[in-house]
Amino acid sequence: MKALLRTVALTAAVLLSSAALASEAVPVNATFGIQWTPVDWSNPFGRITESLGAAGLPNGKVLSIYSQDNLDAVNGTITSEFVAIAFSDTDVVYVKYESLPAVYYPETNTASFFGPVTVLGGEGRFDGATGKLSIRTTIRFSPLPVGTFQIKGVIKTAN
């Protein structure tokens, strides 16, 4: 009986450690050049924008980002409605940020925000992913609607 318990315990330990080794920590440190589009600016106190961008990596690969954000001009915050970071056409991470401090600078017609980002999951190798990232953004509203998203942190894969 003792030998059977040891065998079961050893088997469980091997299976659990295999699952732990299968997951991967993927560091992210990328600055995305973005172009944004006003989606709904009918409310002068809240603006919905859409951003598309890409970041070149040292290994020659490219990450892309798509976000839809809701700026609360009254309270000076921004919340994402949807954010996807694509590592490839099949490997995508979904993230969210809520009520981050956002500042508008009228003298330069720019805005910025920064703060924590929560990984919600993903697709492909990021199915079930978790993690914490940070974002730092600067956006110029005119004459060209461009800016940057700087994203840093670690994404933990579930597989």
C-alpha positions as CSV (number, residue, x, y, z in Angstrom):
1,M,0.0,0.0,0.0
2,K,2.9,2.4,0.8
3,A,4.5,1.7,-2.5
4,L,1.2,2.4,-4.3
5,L,0.8,5.8,-2.5
6,R,4.3,6.7,-3.4
7,T,3.7,5.8,-7.0
8,V,0.5,7.9,-7.1
9,A,2.3,10.8,-5.4
10,L,5.2,10.6,-7.8
11,T,3.0,10.4,-10.9
12,A,0.9,13.4,-9.7
13,A,4.1,15.4,-9.1
14,V,5.4,14.6,-12.6
15,L,2.1,15.5,-14.2
16,L,1.8,18.8,-12.2
17,S,5.4,19.8,-13.0
18,S,4.9,19.0,-16.7
19,A,1.9,21.3,-16.8
20,A,3.9,24.0,-15.1
21,L,6.8,23.6,-17.5
22,A,4.4,23.8,-20.5
23,S,3.5,27.4,-19.6
24,E,5.8,30.2,-20.7
25,A,6.5,33.7,-19.6
26,V,6.6,36.0,-22.7
27,P,8.2,39.3,-22.0
28,V,6.8,42.3,-23.9
29,N,8.6,45.6,-24.3
30,A,7.3,47.3,-27.4
31,T,6.6,50.8,-28.6
32,F,3.8,50.8,-31.2
33,G,3.5,53.7,-33.6
34,I,-0.3,54.2,-33.9
35,Q,-2.8,56.1,-36.0
36,W,-6.1,56.8,-34.3
37,T,-9.6,57.5,-35.6
38,P,-12.4,59.3,-33.8
39,V,-15.4,56.9,-33.7
40,D,-18.0,58.9,-31.7
41,W,-17.2,62.4,-30.6
42,S,-20.9,63.5,-30.3
43,N,-20.6,63.8,-26.5
44,P,-18.2,66.7,-25.7
45,F,-17.4,65.0,-22.3
46,G,-16.7,61.5,-23.6
47,R,-14.9,60.5,-26.8
48,I,-14.6,57.1,-28.3
49,T,-11.5,56.5,-30.4
50,E,-10.0,53.6,-32.4
51,S,-6.3,53.0,-32.7
52,L,-4.2,50.8,-35.0
53,G,-0.5,50.3,-34.8
54,A,2.6,48.2,-35.2
55,A,5.9,47.7,-33.4
56,G,9.0,46.3,-35.1
57,L,11.1,43.9,-32.9
58,P,14.8,43.4,-32.9
59,N,14.3,39.9,-34.3
60,G,12.6,41.3,-37.4
61,K,9.1,40.3,-36.4
62,V,6.2,42.8,-36.0
63,L,3.6,43.0,-33.3
64,S,0.3,44.8,-34.1
65,I,-2.2,46.4,-31.8
66,Y,-5.9,47.4,-32.2
67,S,-7.8,49.3,-29.5
68,Q,-11.0,51.0,-29.0
69,D,-11.0,53.5,-26.1
70,N,-13.5,55.7,-24.2
71,L,-12.1,59.0,-22.9
72,D,-14.0,60.5,-20.0
73,A,-13.0,64.2,-20.4
74,V,-14.9,65.2,-17.2
75,N,-13.0,62.9,-14.9
76,G,-9.7,62.8,-16.9
77,T,-9.7,59.0,-17.3
78,I,-9.6,56.5,-20.2
79,T,-11.0,53.0,-20.3
80,S,-10.5,50.4,-23.1
81,E,-13.5,48.9,-24.7
82,F,-11.4,46.4,-26.6
83,V,-7.6,45.8,-27.0
84,A,-5.9,43.1,-29.0
85,I,-2.1,42.6,-29.4
86,A,-1.3,40.2,-32.3
87,F,2.0,38.3,-32.3
88,S,0.9,36.5,-35.5
89,D,-2.3,35.8,-37.4
90,T,-3.1,33.0,-35.0
91,D,-1.5,34.2,-31.7
92,V,-3.4,37.1,-30.1
93,V,-3.6,38.5,-26.6
94,Y,-6.6,40.4,-25.3
95,V,-6.0,43.1,-22.6
96,K,-8.0,45.7,-20.8
97,Y,-7.3,48.9,-18.9
98,E,-9.8,50.8,-16.8
99,S,-10.1,54.4,-15.5
100,L,-6.4,55.2,-16.2
101,P,-5.5,58.9,-15.6
102,A,-5.6,60.8,-18.9
103,V,-4.4,64.3,-19.5
104,Y,-5.1,66.7,-22.4
105,Y,-2.6,69.4,-23.2
106,P,-4.4,72.2,-25.2
107,E,-1.2,74.1,-26.0
108,T,0.2,71.1,-28.0
109,N,-3.2,69.5,-28.8
110,T,-1.9,66.2,-27.4
111,A,-3.0,63.8,-24.7
112,S,-1.4,61.1,-22.7
113,F,-2.2,58.3,-20.3
114,F,-0.4,55.6,-18.4
115,G,-1.1,52.7,-16.0
116,P,-1.7,49.0,-15.5
117,V,-3.1,46.7,-18.1
118,T,-4.7,43.3,-17.3
119,V,-4.3,40.3,-19.7
120,L,-7.7,38.8,-20.2
121,G,-6.7,35.8,-22.4
122,G,-6.1,35.2,-26.0
123,E,-6.0,32.8,-29.0
124,G,-3.4,30.4,-30.3
125,R,-0.5,29.9,-28.0
126,F,-2.1,32.6,-25.8
127,D,-5.4,30.8,-25.1
128,G,-6.0,31.2,-21.4
129,A,-3.1,33.7,-20.9
130,T,-2.8,35.8,-17.8
131,G,-0.4,38.6,-16.8
132,K,0.1,42.3,-16.0
133,L,1.4,44.8,-18.4
134,S,1.8,48.6,-18.3
135,I,1.0,51.1,-20.9
136,R,2.3,54.6,-21.6
137,T,0.7,56.6,-24.4
138,T,1.1,60.0,-26.1
139,I,-1.3,61.0,-28.9
140,R,-1.2,64.1,-31.1
141,F,-4.7,65.1,-32.3
142,S,-3.7,67.2,-35.3
143,P,-2.5,67.9,-37.9
144,L,-2.0,64.1,-38.2
145,P,-3.8,61.8,-35.7
146,V,-0.8,59.8,-34.6
147,G,0.9,58.7,-31.4
148,T,2.6,55.8,-29.5
149,F,1.6,53.0,-27.2
150,Q,4.5,51.7,-25.1
151,I,3.6,48.3,-23.6
152,K,5.8,46.5,-21.1
153,G,5.4,43.4,-18.9
154,V,5.1,39.7,-18.9
155,I,2.4,37.5,-20.4
156,K,2.0,34.0,-18.9
157,T,0.8,31.4,-21.4
158,A,-1.5,28.6,-20.2
159,N,-0.1,26.0,-22.5
